């Protein structure tokens, strides 16, 4: 009897322990297929060679980078488990994770890092030649150490080492063959949590769980299927019907987002784009009359009602832009709002006054001059913005005609022939101004034939000096000061009109958890994402 | 039989210069468009140096003068080599080969629905001339003729996928499921319903009207009076005499419209994310993937030639008086 009681007590105790330990607060569930809408279908998934927006959504699941980033833009370990930066900023030593294997089973070593940066990213990546121009060598003292040697300090390079921006490729696969047209370009082999399985053009890309992923127990999803649906209405229907779980980069149009948001099954966020920080802007051809006159450019900037554009064109998603650097960079002091305020309450009066001063008085019919506004050919939103701008400029006496062409025609007109006056655009300003901001204002970026370079063609030695100094300044506080000075000068010069900080939306099923872990949003590996 | 084979051989031989002419004309037209594939790739990338663009251009063969490019292209086409799509990193033949079945499936189903239902409705309308049945069919035909395809498609999605939940919204199969065998066939069939119905609507209306008119015209012919006089019942008169003759204009129209059907399928393929040639053509135009676009045009030209041949052969079967020469 006594033994039985003892036995019972022990059994109860065991049961209690078992119960307690088996019910953690939130358990990630293993398994399931995530269906992701990627819009448009990417032209390739060779992210080392093409940075087209949809590519990163696929490639970042397959390729890891040396680092990942927190919402404070601070680096976190990935393939590099630790790192040290020398005081002059010219040497960065990375210690690599042990026991990492590529999807084909071959081990990952420092030789892959060296090959990726020196032979691939510096040569064929669209931004690589700029980001890593001062990277002279990657030394590999042992298989788990990679030492980056820079000619000058390159503070911006430290934020460009994610799996999205700088994917680590297997040397044994990519060292043979033509890198520009490699057989593995669309059959990628990386170290990431998901393995490439197949790409049915026009339908889907299928990625399966990598059971040998170096973060033990991860990823939680069995499979990711990326679907391509060209029609916005149909994409919305697929989300509504739960045929898909996530649609990022505003794949669901703004008007529908506000409707879906009310549904109990759907979540909407504008987070996860901080390292892209897109800015909507209007490039002005500063070499052409009357736009060579600073007062005219300032007047145009005053005449644009940013709030009205956000509310009517972008359905409330966005924030008025004050200058070339996004307010997302307030976090690291690069941003300043202490610049000429074009959104002032008396903005329309200011515009009229400046135009009178510049020598363009109202003539018959109240018209000062006529011009053509080229509209970025990326869809209806932009055309609507153009129509609104025509109205707003009409109020200050500028008669504007819209021109809407297809992408290739438009690219050639703006960036090769410079045959334009006033062009709307949006640019990713990326995680550091060197990568995404300099290109629009630096005089050495007046390069015919290079898309999204300095098409306004404003050349100011003062601006050049500041940008060049900020590029190589290792001290963060000094660097921040240089960028603040740059913003004051360039905002006053107004070679472009900064309209809004574009907010992309990500629409997700409420079942999808833990996908948003970084300012890179869907440009991350989803190693921790799971479906409820 | 020999006569028929000789006819087919001669028609195919005649088609060669036609198709070649189409290829040359397409080539010249497409090269009038400003911008090229290298520029688009660089533009999509968001940033690229002019050196990179030039490098791409050399690689794509775009740095050659147009006559050289045209001569090369023609030479390749004559050997059935449609070239390489630099953008997709695949041969054009492979890309088209993957998409063609989806397009043929959608087109085939559409033609069957449009002609089948159109003819049936046309007969019903003509037989009940000026009754409520005729009027109802005429109103429906007019409505479906006047409705834009993309709108009709979206409304069908809202009704049958979202509200009723009977059918999937888009795609050709449930991609997350990866079905095999008969399950896959059933799955594709379910996905096919909405796009095929949408695309048929317009043509169905047309054939209904055409069939009705042809039926009425034939009904007054002398041979019909003769058939009645020799004592055939009404049903036999309609089925054996009037309908085969009334079908001729419908078949003619359908033959001509095969090409237009490919055009209409761009819209339907976009709305329903149907992975066919139409969407591929649309995308390749905007990315200036000219090799691919020319390849698609070439295949379409061939399809139209073959379709017209089939229509001519159908004539002789429908109306034995027509001879092949």
Interface residues (C-beta under 8 A of the other chain):
Chain A: X33 X35 X40 X41 X43 X44 X50 X51 X52 X53 X124 X126 X127 X129 X130 X180 X181 X185 X186 X200 X201 X202 X203 X204 X206 X223 X225 X227 X228 X229 X230 X231 X233 X234 X237 X238 X240 X241 X243 X406 X407 X408 X409 X410 X411 X412 X413 X415 X416 X427 X428 X439 X447 X448 X449 X450 X451 X452 X453
Chain B: X33 X34 X35 X36 X39 X40 X41 X42 X43 X44 X45 X46 X47 X48 X49 X50 X52 X53 X54 X55 X56 X59 X86 X87 X88 X89 X90 X95 X98 X99 X102 X150 X154 X157 X158 X161 X162 X165 X168 X169 X170 X171 X172 X175 X176 X178 X269 X270 X271 X272 X273 X275 X276 X279 X280 X282 X283 X286 X287 X288
